[in-house]
Amino acid sequence: MTIKTLVTAAALVVAPTFAAFASCSGHSQQAMTCADGTIYDAASNSCKVVSG
């Protein structure tokens, strides 16, 4: 019965680590979209009208 208790305790300790890793590995960066005729300016963190 001691072996079963140790294996169960080890599984309960390790499981949250794997769950946290699995939930954080699939993120992607969100992109800013601007209206037609404008372009995103990272310095001002807004859309600017394209001239030219």
One Martini backbone bead per residue (centre of mass of N, CA, C, O) as a GRO file, in nm:
protein
   52
    1MET     BB    1   0.053   0.065  -0.014
    2THR     BB    2   0.296   0.263  -0.032
    3ILE     BB    3   0.336   0.267  -0.337
    4LYS     BB    4   0.059   0.385  -0.413
    5THR     BB    5   0.094   0.647  -0.252
    6LEU     BB    6   0.350   0.751  -0.397
    7VAL     BB    7   0.238   0.754  -0.686
    8THR     BB    8  -0.001   0.940  -0.632
    9ALA     BB    9   0.160   1.180  -0.520
   10ALA     BB   10   0.337   1.223  -0.771
   11ALA     BB   11   0.105   1.276  -0.969
   12LEU     BB   12  -0.011   1.527  -0.810
   13VAL     BB   13   0.252   1.698  -0.843
   14VAL     BB   14   0.298   1.679  -1.166
   15ALA     BB   15   0.031   1.753  -1.319
   16PRO     BB   16   0.027   2.073  -1.302
   17THR     BB   17   0.279   2.116  -1.474
   18PHE     BB   18   0.167   2.000  -1.740
   19ALA     BB   19  -0.087   2.179  -1.755
   20ALA     BB   20   0.059   2.453  -1.769
   21PHE     BB   21   0.224   2.397  -2.024
   22ALA     BB   22  -0.016   2.329  -2.219
   23SER     BB   23  -0.167   2.614  -2.184
   24CYS     BB   24   0.105   2.799  -2.286
   25SER     BB   25   0.197   2.689  -2.590
   26GLY     BB   26  -0.054   2.832  -2.793
   27HIS     BB   27   0.031   3.117  -2.835
   28SER     BB   28  -0.050   3.428  -2.998
   29GLN     BB   29  -0.013   3.711  -3.169
   30GLN     BB   30  -0.174   4.002  -3.192
   31ALA     BB   31  -0.325   4.199  -3.442
   32MET     BB   32  -0.334   4.502  -3.594
   33THR     BB   33  -0.607   4.686  -3.734
   34CYS     BB   34  -0.676   4.886  -4.019
   35ALA     BB   35  -0.794   5.094  -4.220
   36ASP     BB   36  -0.825   5.203  -4.512
   37GLY     BB   37  -0.540   5.415  -4.560
   38THR     BB   38  -0.394   5.278  -4.316
   39ILE     BB   39  -0.135   5.260  -4.056
   40TYR     BB   40   0.057   5.119  -3.821
   41ASP     BB   41   0.187   5.291  -3.525
   42ALA     BB   42   0.398   5.205  -3.270
   43ALA     BB   43   0.475   5.475  -3.134
   44SER     BB   44   0.150   5.565  -3.100
   45ASN     BB   45  -0.057   5.328  -3.103
   46SER     BB   46  -0.175   5.381  -3.409
   47CYS     BB   47  -0.348   5.506  -3.677
   48LYS     BB   48  -0.227   5.615  -3.997
   49VAL     BB   49  -0.219   5.810  -4.260
   50VAL     BB   50  -0.153   5.762  -4.588
   51SER     BB   51   0.113   5.931  -4.761
   52GLY     BB   52   0.182   5.925  -5.129
   0.00000   0.00000   0.00000
